[in-house]
Amino acid sequence: MLREELTPIEEYKGILLKRDDKFVLGEVNGGKLRQALYLIEKNLEEIKTKHENQLICSCSIKSPQSAIISEVAKKYKLNCSVVSYKTTKPNINLSIAQKNGTDLISARSGYTSVLESVARKQKGFWINMGFASEDVIEANINQVENLPDDLDYLVVPVGSAMNFISILKGLKKFNKRPKNIYGIYVGKDPIPLLKRYAIAYSLPSIYLVKSPHEYSKELNFDNNFFDPIYEAKAYDWILKNLDINKNKILLWVIGKRNLKFKPTELKWN
């Protein structure tokens, strides 16, 4: 598996897709996987020599990070612990982590401050839940290289905004100039993070649009061809706001949560 191998551009019902969900390791995929690999590879020597091969991460029960970090830990033969709210409900991501040998550490609530407080008390190399750093921004920049040069619209689903920042920087690096760039965000406003990392507003026509759908609402297109929380809402926005017959449109598929893995009973420490 090569992190720098370009994932393909494919056609789908009148638009183009950047299929970054085809970057796969085990049960997980996408740009966040590439970020995790980048971060852990860069710090691998420190993890082994200073942290006794131990990874610690804290994350929401809804976050794919538990599954992603566990797959990367398994790849590099590292021990892994995940701090999360002690749910008794079926949970695919935590079940994947558990299958990979990850220890699940319970927290009394799912608030980020509580999860991080518990995580920092554990021994090991702590991985921030949002991957928010200059380092991980670099992980996905080169994926922009194979985007067409004549796009009318580039549409990107936005969660934490770290992939969106990588894409914007990649557009500058490879001199790609879509006529319009739309970030369709679900959840919190990404503008503060964009400003924090000094994203180039010299790129023309960047728009941020909040999805009208609540974060928890799942949309299903073609038997969940798109991730129901993020990509499906961006695709829904395209259908309702753009003329796909008159414009060349590309939707960046950042990834897709695993919806097929059968959850197992979770065992908490």
C-alpha positions as CSV (number, residue, x, y, z in Angstrom):
1,M,0.0,0.0,0.0
2,L,1.5,3.3,-1.0
3,R,0.3,6.5,0.7
4,E,1.3,8.6,-2.3
5,E,-0.4,6.5,-5.0
6,L,-3.2,8.7,-6.5
7,T,-6.7,7.4,-5.9
8,P,-8.8,7.5,-9.1
9,I,-11.3,9.9,-10.7
10,E,-14.5,8.2,-11.7
11,E,-17.8,9.2,-13.3
12,Y,-21.0,8.8,-11.4
13,K,-24.4,9.9,-12.7
14,G,-23.3,13.0,-14.5
15,I,-20.6,14.1,-12.1
16,L,-17.0,13.1,-11.3
17,L,-15.9,11.6,-8.0
18,K,-12.4,11.7,-6.5
19,R,-12.5,8.2,-4.9
20,D,-10.2,8.6,-1.9
21,D,-12.4,6.0,-0.2
22,K,-10.4,3.5,-2.4
23,F,-7.4,4.1,-0.2
24,V,-7.9,1.1,2.1
25,L,-6.3,-0.6,5.1
26,G,-8.2,-3.5,6.7
27,E,-11.7,-2.3,7.6
28,V,-11.1,1.4,7.1
29,N,-10.4,3.8,4.2
30,G,-10.0,7.4,3.1
31,G,-8.1,10.6,3.8
32,K,-8.2,10.2,7.5
33,L,-6.5,6.9,7.2
34,R,-3.7,8.5,5.2
35,Q,-3.4,11.2,7.9
36,A,-3.1,8.6,10.6
37,L,-0.5,6.7,8.7
38,Y,1.5,9.9,8.1
39,L,1.3,10.9,11.7
40,I,2.3,7.5,13.1
41,E,5.0,6.8,10.6
42,K,6.6,10.2,11.3
43,N,6.6,9.4,15.1
44,L,7.3,5.7,14.9
45,E,10.7,5.7,16.4
46,E,9.6,7.9,19.3
47,I,6.5,5.6,19.9
48,K,8.8,2.6,20.1
49,T,11.7,4.0,22.1
50,K,10.0,6.5,24.4
51,H,6.5,5.1,24.7
52,E,7.0,1.4,24.8
53,N,5.2,0.7,21.6
54,Q,2.0,2.2,23.0
55,L,-0.6,4.4,21.3
56,I,-3.4,6.3,23.1
57,C,-6.3,8.0,21.5
58,S,-9.5,9.6,22.7
59,C,-12.5,9.9,20.5
60,S,-16.3,10.1,20.3
61,I,-18.2,6.9,20.0
62,K,-19.4,8.2,16.6
63,S,-15.8,8.9,15.3
64,P,-14.1,6.5,12.9
65,Q,-10.8,7.3,14.6
66,S,-10.9,4.3,16.9
67,A,-11.1,1.9,14.0
68,I,-8.5,3.9,11.9
69,I,-5.9,4.1,14.7
70,S,-6.4,0.5,15.6
71,E,-5.7,-0.6,12.0
72,V,-2.6,1.5,11.7
73,A,-1.4,0.2,15.2
74,K,-2.0,-3.4,13.9
75,K,0.0,-2.7,10.8
76,Y,3.0,-1.5,12.8
77,K,2.6,-4.0,15.6
78,L,1.9,-1.3,18.2
79,N,-0.2,-1.6,21.3
80,C,-3.3,0.6,21.2
81,S,-5.8,2.0,23.7
82,V,-8.9,4.0,22.9
83,V,-10.6,6.2,25.5
84,S,-14.3,6.7,24.7
85,Y,-17.7,7.0,26.4
86,K,-18.7,3.6,27.8
87,T,-21.5,2.7,25.4
88,T,-23.4,-0.5,25.6
89,K,-25.0,0.0,22.2
90,P,-23.7,-1.8,19.0
91,N,-20.8,0.2,17.6
92,I,-19.0,-0.7,14.4
93,N,-15.9,1.5,14.9
94,L,-15.2,0.4,18.5
95,S,-15.9,-3.2,17.5
96,I,-13.3,-3.0,14.7
97,A,-10.8,-1.5,17.2
98,Q,-11.5,-4.3,19.7
99,K,-11.1,-7.0,16.9
100,N,-7.7,-5.5,16.2
101,G,-6.6,-6.0,19.8
102,T,-7.2,-2.4,21.1
103,D,-8.0,-1.9,24.8
104,L,-11.2,0.1,25.3
105,I,-10.9,2.5,28.3
106,S,-14.2,3.9,29.6
107,A,-14.9,7.5,30.4
108,R,-17.9,8.8,32.3
109,S,-19.0,11.1,29.5
110,G,-18.4,11.8,25.8
111,Y,-17.3,15.4,26.2
112,T,-13.9,16.0,24.5
113,S,-12.4,17.5,27.7
114,V,-13.3,14.4,29.7
115,L,-12.0,12.0,27.1
116,E,-8.7,13.9,26.7
117,S,-8.3,14.1,30.5
118,V,-8.6,10.3,30.8
119,A,-6.3,9.7,27.8
120,R,-3.6,11.9,29.2
121,K,-3.4,9.9,32.4
122,Q,-2.5,6.8,30.3
123,K,1.0,5.8,29.3
124,G,1.7,6.0,25.6
125,F,2.0,8.3,22.6
126,W,-1.2,10.3,22.6
127,I,-2.9,11.0,19.2
128,N,-5.1,14.0,19.1
129,M,-8.7,13.2,18.0
130,G,-8.8,15.9,15.3
131,F,-5.4,15.3,13.7
132,A,-5.1,19.1,13.8
133,S,-1.6,20.0,12.9
134,E,0.6,21.2,10.0
135,D,2.0,17.7,9.7
136,V,-1.2,16.0,8.9
137,I,-2.2,18.7,6.4
138,E,0.7,17.5,4.3
139,A,-0.6,13.9,4.1
140,N,-3.3,14.5,1.5
141,I,-2.0,17.5,-0.5
142,N,-0.6,15.4,-3.4
143,Q,-4.0,13.7,-4.0
144,V,-5.0,16.9,-5.8
145,E,-2.6,16.2,-8.7
146,N,-4.9,14.1,-10.8
147,L,-7.9,16.5,-10.6
148,P,-9.1,17.8,-14.0
149,D,-7.9,21.3,-15.0
150,D,-11.3,22.5,-16.2
151,L,-13.7,22.0,-13.4
152,D,-16.7,24.3,-13.0
153,Y,-17.3,23.1,-9.4
154,L,-15.2,21.3,-6.8
155,V,-17.4,20.2,-3.9
156,V,-15.9,18.8,-0.7
157,P,-17.7,17.5,2.4
158,V,-16.3,19.1,5.5
159,G,-16.1,17.8,9.0
160,S,-13.0,18.7,11.0
161,A,-11.8,20.6,7.8
162,M,-8.3,19.1,7.9
163,N,-8.9,17.3,4.5
164,F,-10.4,20.5,3.1
165,I,-7.3,22.4,4.1
166,S,-5.1,19.8,2.4
167,I,-7.1,20.1,-0.8
168,L,-6.9,23.9,-0.9
169,K,-3.2,23.7,-0.4
170,G,-3.0,21.1,-3.1
171,L,-4.9,23.3,-5.5
172,K,-2.2,25.9,-5.1
173,K,0.7,23.4,-5.3
174,F,-0.6,21.9,-8.6
175,N,-2.0,25.2,-10.0
176,K,-5.5,23.7,-10.2
177,R,-8.2,26.4,-10.6
178,P,-11.8,25.2,-10.4
179,K,-14.1,28.1,-11.1
180,N,-16.0,27.5,-7.9
181,I,-14.9,25.6,-4.7
182,Y,-17.6,24.6,-2.2
183,G,-17.1,23.1,1.2
184,I,-20.4,21.6,2.5
185,Y,-19.9,21.3,6.2
186,V,-21.7,19.2,8.8
187,G,-21.4,20.3,12.4
188,K,-19.3,23.2,13.7
189,D,-18.2,26.2,11.6
190,P,-14.8,25.4,10.0
191,I,-13.8,29.0,9.4
192,P,-11.8,29.5,12.6
193,L,-9.6,26.4,11.7
194,L,-9.2,27.6,8.1
195,K,-8.0,31.0,9.4
196,R,-5.7,29.3,12.0
197,Y,-3.8,27.5,9.3
198,A,-3.7,30.6,7.0
199,I,-5.5,29.0,4.1
200,A,-5.0,30.8,0.9
201,Y,-8.0,32.9,0.4
202,S,-6.2,34.2,-2.7
203,L,-7.7,31.1,-4.4
204,P,-10.8,32.5,-6.1
205,S,-14.4,31.6,-5.3
206,I,-14.2,29.5,-2.1
207,Y,-17.6,29.1,-0.5
208,L,-18.5,27.4,2.8
209,V,-22.1,26.2,3.1
210,K,-23.7,24.6,6.1
211,S,-25.7,21.5,5.2
212,P,-29.4,22.0,6.1
213,H,-29.4,18.4,7.5
214,E,-28.5,17.8,11.1
215,Y,-25.3,15.9,11.8
216,S,-27.1,12.9,13.1
217,K,-29.4,12.6,10.1
218,E,-28.3,9.9,7.7
219,L,-29.0,10.2,3.9
220,N,-29.1,7.1,1.7
221,F,-28.2,7.2,-2.0
222,D,-27.9,4.0,-3.9
223,N,-27.8,1.7,-0.9
224,N,-25.4,4.0,1.0
225,F,-23.0,4.4,-1.9
226,F,-21.9,7.6,-0.2
227,D,-21.1,8.0,3.5
228,P,-24.5,8.8,5.0
229,I,-23.3,11.6,7.3
230,Y,-20.9,13.5,5.1
231,E,-20.6,12.7,1.4
232,A,-24.3,12.0,1.0
233,K,-25.2,15.5,2.3
234,A,-22.7,17.1,-0.1
235,Y,-24.2,15.1,-3.0
236,D,-27.7,16.1,-1.9
237,W,-26.5,19.7,-2.0
238,I,-25.2,19.2,-5.6
239,L,-28.4,17.8,-6.8
240,K,-30.5,20.6,-5.3
241,N,-28.2,23.6,-6.2
242,L,-26.1,22.8,-9.4
243,D,-27.0,21.9,-12.9
244,I,-25.1,18.7,-13.6
245,N,-26.0,18.8,-17.3
246,K,-24.3,22.2,-17.9
247,N,-21.4,22.1,-15.5
248,K,-18.3,19.9,-14.9
249,I,-18.6,19.0,-11.2
250,L,-16.3,16.9,-9.0
251,L,-17.3,15.7,-5.6
252,W,-14.3,14.7,-3.4
253,V,-15.1,11.5,-1.6
254,I,-12.9,11.8,1.5
255,G,-13.9,8.3,2.8
256,K,-16.7,6.1,3.9
257,R,-17.4,4.6,7.3
258,N,-17.7,0.8,7.4
259,L,-21.4,-0.1,7.4
260,K,-21.0,-3.8,6.8
261,F,-18.9,-4.9,9.7
262,K,-21.0,-6.7,12.3
263,P,-20.7,-5.1,15.8
264,T,-19.6,-7.3,18.7
265,E,-20.1,-7.0,22.4
266,L,-17.7,-4.3,23.8
267,K,-15.4,-5.2,26.7
268,W,-14.4,-2.1,28.7
269,N,-11.6,-1.4,31.1
